[in-house]
Amino acid sequence: WFTALKKLTIIPVSHWLEGEVKKSFFKNNTIVPIYNWVDQGVFKPCNDNIKDQYGIDAKKFIILGVSASWSSSNNRLKDFISLSKLISNDMQIVLVGKVSNGKDIPSDIIQIPYVNGKEELAKIYSNSDVYVHVSTEDTFGKVIAEALSCGTPAIVYNATACPEIIGEGCGYVVEQRNVKQIMEVIYKIKANTKAQYSEFCRKRVIKNFDFNANISKTIDIYKKSMKIC
């Protein structure tokens, strides 16, 4: 049914996904990658201090992880647990997202099971010093872009579309499942300070993940398709 369509344009949300599409039966169709977007009006640097609200020590360097859920059977949580054993006493890991079993999260990791709205999540991004993304299965990586939009540098694995989201001066790409390398980069960001990265992070989001710009690209494709038809 798909291949029977004479005028079909595929819009993958990353260049990595574009490469995957080219391996499929869609390879002979027009393929135009257009990134997803971030609500920059919500996800923006915020000065509201919410650390007391979540029991976070304001003096510590905050390492943030965000996921819909966390489970001890998943490598993502295993990596953060391994990371918690390497960080220094002046650092704190904070994980946002539901957890299948309360015993899965070690006591030295602060876990926020539920966040009330995007605005609250934006405050958590803004109050963090670095966002660490340990997923290896992303067609885009929107939470990475949300963190950057809040001026927070990110560390990602060299997997799927994640490296594309990280631009120059916005963070670092490390080997998959290499927690020691994550730790090395965290120390580098801490030494440089978050301020060195924030402006680059925000500019990258404005340039690449803007709602109006990327929607306009999609609409242009529809208009061209209508003319062809």
ZIBEL-V453982 format. One record per residue. N is the residue number from 0. RES is the residue in three letters. SS is DSSP state (@ for helix, = for strand, . for the rest). OMEGA is omega in radians with two decimals (NA if undefined). Layout:
N,RES,SS,OMEGA + N,RES,SS,OMEGA
//
This chain:
0,TRP,.,3.13 + 1,PHE,.,-3.07 + 2,THR,.,3.12 + 3,ALA,.,3.13 + 4,LEU,.,-3.05 + 5,LYS,.,-3.10 + 6,LYS,.,-3.10 + 7,LEU,.,3.08 + 8,THR,=,3.12 + 9,ILE,=,-3.14 + 10,ILE,.,3.04 + 11,PRO,.,-3.04 + 12,VAL,.,3.06 + 13,SER,.,3.10 + 14,HIS,@,3.06 + 15,TRP,@,3.14 + 16,LEU,@,3.06 + 17,GLU,@,3.12 + 18,GLY,@,3.11 + 19,GLU,@,3.13 + 20,VAL,@,-3.13 + 21,LYS,.,3.08 + 22,LYS,.,-3.04 + 23,SER,.,3.11 + 24,PHE,.,3.05 + 25,PHE,.,-2.97 + 26,LYS,.,-3.12 + 27,ASN,.,3.11 + 28,ASN,.,3.02 + 29,THR,=,-3.11 + 30,ILE,=,-3.10 + 31,VAL,.,3.14 + 32,PRO,.,3.05 + 33,ILE,.,-3.11 + 34,TYR,.,2.92 + 35,ASN,.,-3.07 + 36,TRP,.,3.13 + 37,VAL,=,3.09 + 38,ASP,.,-3.06 + 39,GLN,.,3.09 + 40,GLY,.,3.11 + 41,VAL,.,-3.13 + 42,PHE,.,-3.11 + 43,LYS,.,3.13 + 44,PRO,.,-3.06 + 45,CYS,.,-3.12 + 46,ASN,.,3.14 + 47,ASP,.,3.13 + 48,ASN,.,-3.12 + 49,ILE,.,-3.07 + 50,LYS,.,3.11 + 51,ASP,@,-3.13 + 52,GLN,@,-3.10 + 53,TYR,@,3.10 + 54,GLY,.,-3.12 + 55,ILE,.,3.11 + 56,ASP,.,-3.08 + 57,ALA,.,-3.10 + 58,LYS,.,-3.05 + 59,LYS,.,3.07 + 60,PHE,=,-2.99 + 61,ILE,=,3.10 + 62,ILE,=,-3.01 + 63,LEU,=,2.98 + 64,GLY,=,-3.12 + 65,VAL,=,3.10 + 66,SER,=,3.07 + 67,ALA,=,-3.14 + 68,SER,=,3.11 + 69,TRP,=,3.14 + 70,SER,.,-3.13 + 71,SER,.,3.14 + 72,SER,.,-3.08 + 73,ASN,.,-3.13 + 74,ASN,@,-3.10 + 75,ARG,@,3.12 + 76,LEU,@,3.11 + 77,LYS,@,-3.14 + 78,ASP,@,3.13 + 79,PHE,@,3.08 + 80,ILE,@,3.08 + 81,SER,@,3.14 + 82,LEU,@,-3.12 + 83,SER,@,3.13 + 84,LYS,.,-3.09 + 85,LEU,.,-3.05 + 86,ILE,.,3.13 + 87,SER,.,-3.07 + 88,ASN,.,-3.14 + 89,ASP,.,3.10 + 90,MET,=,3.13 + 91,GLN,=,3.06 + 92,ILE,=,3.08 + 93,VAL,=,3.12 + 94,LEU,=,3.10 + 95,VAL,=,3.11 + 96,GLY,=,-3.12 + 97,LYS,=,3.10 + 98,VAL,=,-3.06 + 99,SER,.,-3.11 + 100,ASN,.,-3.10 + 101,GLY,@,-3.14 + 102,LYS,@,-3.14 + 103,ASP,@,-3.07 + 104,ILE,.,3.10 + 105,PRO,.,-3.08 + 106,SER,.,-3.12 + 107,ASP,.,3.06 + 108,ILE,=,3.08 + 109,ILE,=,-3.08 + 110,GLN,=,3.11 + 111,ILE,=,-3.02 + 112,PRO,.,-3.06 + 113,TYR,.,3.08 + 114,VAL,.,-3.06 + 115,ASN,.,3.04 + 116,GLY,.,-3.11 + 117,LYS,@,-3.12 + 118,GLU,@,3.13 + 119,GLU,@,3.11 + 120,LEU,@,3.11 + 121,ALA,@,3.11 + 122,LYS,@,3.13 + 123,ILE,@,3.06 + 124,TYR,@,-3.06 + 125,SER,@,-3.13 + 126,ASN,.,3.14 + 127,SER,.,-3.14 + 128,ASP,.,3.11 + 129,VAL,=,3.05 + 130,TYR,=,3.14 + 131,VAL,=,-3.09 + 132,HIS,=,-3.04 + 133,VAL,.,3.07 + 134,SER,.,3.10 + 135,THR,.,-3.04 + 136,GLU,.,-3.09 + 137,ASP,.,3.03 + 138,THR,.,3.08 + 139,PHE,.,-3.11 + 140,GLY,.,-3.01 + 141,LYS,@,-3.14 + 142,VAL,@,3.06 + 143,ILE,@,-3.14 + 144,ALA,@,3.10 + 145,GLU,@,3.12 + 146,ALA,@,3.12 + 147,LEU,@,-3.13 + 148,SER,@,3.10 + 149,CYS,.,3.10 + 150,GLY,.,-3.11 + 151,THR,.,3.13 + 152,PRO,.,-3.06 + 153,ALA,=,3.02 + 154,ILE,=,-3.10 + 155,VAL,=,3.03 + 156,TYR,=,3.07 + 157,ASN,.,-3.06 + 158,ALA,.,3.12 + 159,THR,.,-3.03 + 160,ALA,.,-3.02 + 161,CYS,@,-3.11 + 162,PRO,@,-3.14 + 163,GLU,@,-3.06 + 164,ILE,@,-3.12 + 165,ILE,.,3.09 + 166,GLY,.,3.14 + 167,GLU,.,3.13 + 168,GLY,.,-3.07 + 169,CYS,.,-3.08 + 170,GLY,=,-3.03 + 171,TYR,=,3.06 + 172,VAL,=,-3.12 + 173,VAL,=,3.13 + 174,GLU,.,3.13 + 175,GLN,.,3.07 + 176,ARG,.,3.14 + 177,ASN,.,-3.06 + 178,VAL,@,3.11 + 179,LYS,@,3.11 + 180,GLN,@,3.05 + 181,ILE,@,-3.12 + 182,MET,@,3.12 + 183,GLU,@,-3.11 + 184,VAL,@,3.08 + 185,ILE,@,3.11 + 186,TYR,@,3.12 + 187,LYS,@,3.12 + 188,ILE,@,3.13 + 189,LYS,@,-3.14 + 190,ALA,@,-3.14 + 191,ASN,@,-3.02 + 192,THR,.,-3.13 + 193,LYS,.,-3.07 + 194,ALA,@,-3.12 + 195,GLN,@,-3.05 + 196,TYR,@,-2.93 + 197,SER,@,-3.11 + 198,GLU,@,3.11 + 199,PHE,@,-3.14 + 200,CYS,@,-3.09 + 201,ARG,@,-3.14 + 202,LYS,@,-3.13 + 203,ARG,@,3.13 + 204,VAL,@,3.14 + 205,ILE,@,-3.09 + 206,LYS,@,-2.97 + 207,ASN,@,-3.00 + 208,PHE,.,-3.13 + 209,ASP,=,-3.09 + 210,PHE,@,-3.06 + 211,ASN,@,-3.11 + 212,ALA,@,-3.07 + 213,ASN,@,3.04 + 214,ILE,@,3.12 + 215,SER,@,3.09 + 216,LYS,@,3.13 + 217,THR,@,3.13 + 218,ILE,@,3.12 + 219,ASP,@,3.12 + 220,ILE,@,3.09 + 221,TYR,@,-3.13 + 222,LYS,@,3.13 + 223,LYS,@,3.12 + 224,SER,@,3.12 + 225,MET,@,3.11 + 226,LYS,@,3.14 + 227,ILE,@,3.14 + 228,CYS,.,NA
//
